[in-house]
Each structure stands twice: as C-alpha cells, then as structure tokens.
Amino acid sequence: MQLTKAEKTTQFIIETVAPIFNQNGYAATSLSDITSATGLTKGAIYGNFENKEALAYAAFKFNVKKMLRKVASHMELGQTPIEKLLLMTDFYRNYYDFSTEIGGCPVLNIGVDANNNHPGLLAKVQEVIRRMEQSIATLIDEGKALGEIRKNIDSEAYGKRFYSLIQGAIFLAHTMKDNTYIVDCMNVIEDTINQRFKK
C-alpha cells in the first residue's frame, strides 16, 4: 500500500529524529534540534504530532522495532530453542557497532533518561524489557517441552538474568568504549546454556 504525502512526512520526521532522541534523551532534545534536523517548521512538526511527547514515543518505538527486527531475524536462523538462544548471544556480540549507528541502545538510553524525568516513556521502556525477558523465558520453556533443556531450569529467572547481563554489558561497553564487556558476558551466557541447560 502506497503512503500518502502526510504519512511520508510523518515517517520522515520519525526516522530523522529517532537517533537524536535516542542519543540526547527527551529533555535534552529541543524543538530547534528537531526542526534543524528535519528542515521542517514547528508548524509542520506539530501538524504531524500532537506534541513533543508523542514524537518521543514514536521515535522510541521506531528504534526499538529496528532493534527487535534485527535480533529476531538473526535468531530465526536457528532451528531449535537452544540454537536460537545461542544465536541471541551471537547477535549481541556485534550489538555495540549496531547500536552506535542509531545513537546507542534505545532501551538503555531512554530507560536511564526517563527513569526520574518521564514516567510515560519509562513505562514504555519497562514494557520492552519485560517483553525481552519473556521471549527468552518462552524459548527456555519450549526447550524444556522438547526435552532439549533440563526441566529444573527456572525459565523466568533465567530470562531476567540473561537480559540483565546483556543490558549491563551494553552499558559498560558504551560507557567505557570497549566491546569486550559484551563479548565476555555473551561467553558467560553461552557457558550457562551449554553447561547447565543441556541434558
């Protein structure tokens, strides 16, 4: 289906300002940043979005969808739950470069920025975190059902544990400008899968 002119403008605004919101955060992204980046007037921006908050939500959603599509497409190369879990770690080994291109990790950046400043955005970040943790837990459950993963593995606990390791490693990698933090944590997750999960 072909987009209308208005829909194309809306999409252009989101794609253009998404890295800016991701890098600067909500409060530090000004209307002049938005108009300068897009080349559009204030009226044109607010003709497409009710306010700055609505644009920030759309920008976060755009960045997260971009990230989730990349993770999902890589994991789909696997045939079994364990293969998919290992492919998840394989994806994150190269996440530093990918996230740098979009201004950093949207979950981490917006989560930290919104934590004390913007409850609405924080709720959206929390929703993504729960979704990521649950997707890991679901894969573990599938592996247990297939007899590929030990029955005594706590799926929910490991969903949280693995995603905590991932996000902590991303934070340190970006803060220290050193991808080895991520690589090391992915090794820890892989060792856990190979040594504790497999029957």
C-alpha positions in Angstrom: 0.0 0.0 0.0 1.4 3.4 -1.0 1.8 6.0 1.7 0.1 9.4 1.4 2.1 12.6 1.4 1.2 13.2 5.1 2.2 9.6 6.0 5.5 10.0 4.2 6.2 13.3 6.1 5.4 11.6 9.4 7.7 8.7 8.7 10.5 11.1 7.6 10.2 13.0 10.8 10.3 9.8 13.0 13.3 8.3 11.1 15.2 11.6 11.2 14.7 12.4 14.9 14.8 8.9 16.3 18.6 8.8 16.6 18.5 12.4 18.2 16.1 11.4 20.9 18.0 8.2 21.4 21.3 10.0 21.9 20.2 13.2 23.7 17.2 11.9 25.7 13.7 13.5 25.9 14.6 16.6 28.0 17.7 17.5 26.1 16.1 17.2 22.6 14.8 20.7 21.8 12.3 21.7 19.2 15.1 23.6 17.4 17.0 20.2 17.2 14.0 18.7 15.6 13.4 21.5 13.1 17.1 21.7 12.2 17.4 18.0 11.6 14.3 17.7 9.5 14.4 21.1 7.8 10.7 21.5 8.7 8.9 24.3 10.5 7.5 24.0 14.0 4.0 24.0 12.4 4.9 21.1 10.2 6.2 19.1 13.1 3.1 19.7 15.2 0.9 19.2 12.2 2.0 15.6 12.3 2.4 15.1 16.1 0.3 16.4 18.9 3.3 17.4 20.9 7.0 16.6 21.7 5.9 13.7 23.9 4.0 12.0 21.1 7.1 12.3 18.8 9.4 10.9 21.5 7.1 7.9 21.9 7.1 7.3 18.1 10.9 7.7 18.0 11.4 5.2 20.8 9.0 2.7 19.1 10.9 3.1 15.8 14.3 2.5 17.4 13.1 -0.5 19.4 11.4 -2.1 16.4 14.6 -1.7 14.4 16.5 -3.4 17.2 13.9 -6.2 17.7 13.7 -7.0 14.0 17.5 -7.4 13.9 17.5 -9.7 16.9 14.5 -11.7 15.7 15.8 -12.2 12.1 19.2 -13.4 13.4 17.6 -15.8 16.0 15.3 -17.2 13.3 18.4 -18.8 11.7 18.2 -21.4 14.4 16.1 -24.5 14.3 15.8 -25.4 18.0 15.3 -23.3 21.2 19.0 -23.7 22.2 20.2 -22.8 18.8 18.1 -19.6 18.9 19.4 -18.7 22.4 22.9 -19.1 21.2 22.2 -17.0 18.2 20.9 -14.3 20.5 24.3 -14.2 22.1 25.9 -14.2 18.7 23.8 -11.1 17.7 24.7 -9.2 20.8 28.4 -9.8 20.3 28.1 -7.3 17.4 25.4 -5.1 19.1 27.9 -2.4 20.1 28.5 -1.4 16.4 24.8 -1.7 15.5 23.6 0.4 18.5 26.3 3.0 17.9 24.9 3.7 14.5 21.5 4.5 16.0 22.8 6.7 18.8 23.2 3.9 21.4 20.9 1.2 22.8 17.4 2.7 23.0 16.3 0.5 26.0 19.4 1.6 28.0 19.5 5.3 26.8 15.8 6.1 27.2 15.4 3.9 30.3 18.1 5.9 32.1 16.9 9.2 30.8 13.3 8.7 31.6 13.7 7.0 35.0 13.4 10.2 37.1 12.0 12.5 34.4 9.3 10.9 32.3 7.0 8.2 33.7 5.3 7.7 30.4 8.5 6.9 28.5 9.8 4.8 31.4 6.6 2.7 31.2 7.3 2.0 27.5 10.9 1.0 28.3 9.8 -1.3 31.1 7.3 -2.9 28.6 10.1 -3.6 26.2 12.3 -5.1 29.0 9.5 -7.4 30.1 8.9 -8.4 26.5 12.6 -9.3 26.0 12.8 -11.2 29.3 9.6 -13.1 28.5 10.9 -14.0 25.0 14.0 -15.6 26.5 11.8 -17.4 29.1 9.5 -18.7 26.4 12.4 -20.1 24.4 13.6 -21.9 27.5 10.1 -23.3 28.1 10.0 -24.5 24.5 13.3 -26.2 25.0 12.1 -27.9 28.2 8.9 -29.1 26.4 11.1 -30.6 23.6 13.4 -32.3 26.1 16.3 -30.2 24.9 16.6 -28.2 28.2 16.5 -29.6 31.7 13.1 -29.4 33.4 14.5 -27.8 36.6 15.7 -24.7 34.9 13.7 -21.6 36.1 12.7 -20.0 32.8 11.5 -16.7 34.3 14.6 -16.3 36.5 17.0 -17.0 33.5 15.0 -14.7 31.3 15.7 -11.9 33.7 19.3 -13.0 34.4 20.3 -13.2 30.8 18.7 -9.8 29.9 20.3 -8.2 33.0 23.7 -9.5 31.8 23.0 -8.2 28.3 21.9 -4.7 29.3 24.7 -4.4 32.0 27.3 -5.3 29.4 25.9 -2.8 26.9 26.0 -0.1 29.5 29.7 -0.8 30.3 30.7 -1.2 26.7 29.2 2.1 25.7 30.5 3.9 28.8 34.0 2.5 28.5 34.0 2.4 24.7 35.1 -1.3 24.9 33.1 -4.1 23.3 34.9 -6.8 25.3 32.4 -6.2 28.1 29.7 -7.5 25.8 31.8 -10.4 24.4 32.7 -11.6 27.9 29.0 -11.6 29.1 27.9 -13.4 26.0 30.5 -16.0 26.8 29.0 -16.4 30.3 25.5 -16.8 28.9 26.8 -19.4 26.3 28.6 -21.3 29.0 25.5 -21.4 31.1 23.4 -22.7 28.2 26.0 -25.3 27.3 26.8 -26.5 30.8 23.6 -26.0 32.8 20.8 -26.1 30.2 21.7 -29.1 28.0 20.6 -32.6 29.1 
